[in-house]
Amino acid sequence: MPLNIDVQQILLHLFNLVLLFGILYILLYKPVHDFMDKREEEYRKRDRDTKDALSDAEKLKGEYESKLAEAEKETALERARTSAAAEAEREKIISDAHNRASSIVEDARDKAQKEHDRLIARAQTEIADYVAMAAEKIVMKDEGLHDDFDSFFEKVQDTDRNSDNG
């Protein structure tokens, strides 16, 4: 053999190299490649799930925002209704208070008028009693009492004037 090259040794090394690559391919490359494919598929699945979840979340967000806006509208309407009802109730209470105040004032006027009429009637009765007493004294006594009658008559007139002023 020229150059000291053994073909059999080269073929044996070549065979060992091919065998080594075949074993490494079966033992390492294929499982690692399968593992990487599974991992890539898992990441794709997670990405799809995340996008789906994000899409669902955005839909829910939109629904909640619309429900919130509707609830705010209903709340505003309810506030307006409550405010109107409260205003109507306030007006009713004020009206009732005015009516009661008018009624109380009217009752007070009626009582004052009745008291006035009662005092006038009492004064007239007293005057009539004084006149009757004066007439009785005049009849019972002689003319010397005429001066007493004049003073009594003046007192009655003063009392009558005072009751007219009061």
Secondary structure, 3 states (H helix, E strand, C coil): CHHHCCHHHHHHHHHHHHHHHHHHHHHHHHHHHHHHHHHHHHHHHHHHHHHHHHHHHHHHHHHHHHHHHHHHHHHHHHHHHHHHHHHHHHHHHHHHHHHHHHHHHHHHHHHHHHHHHHHHHHHHHHHHHHHHHHHHHHHHCCHHHHHHHHHHHHHHHHHHHHHHHC
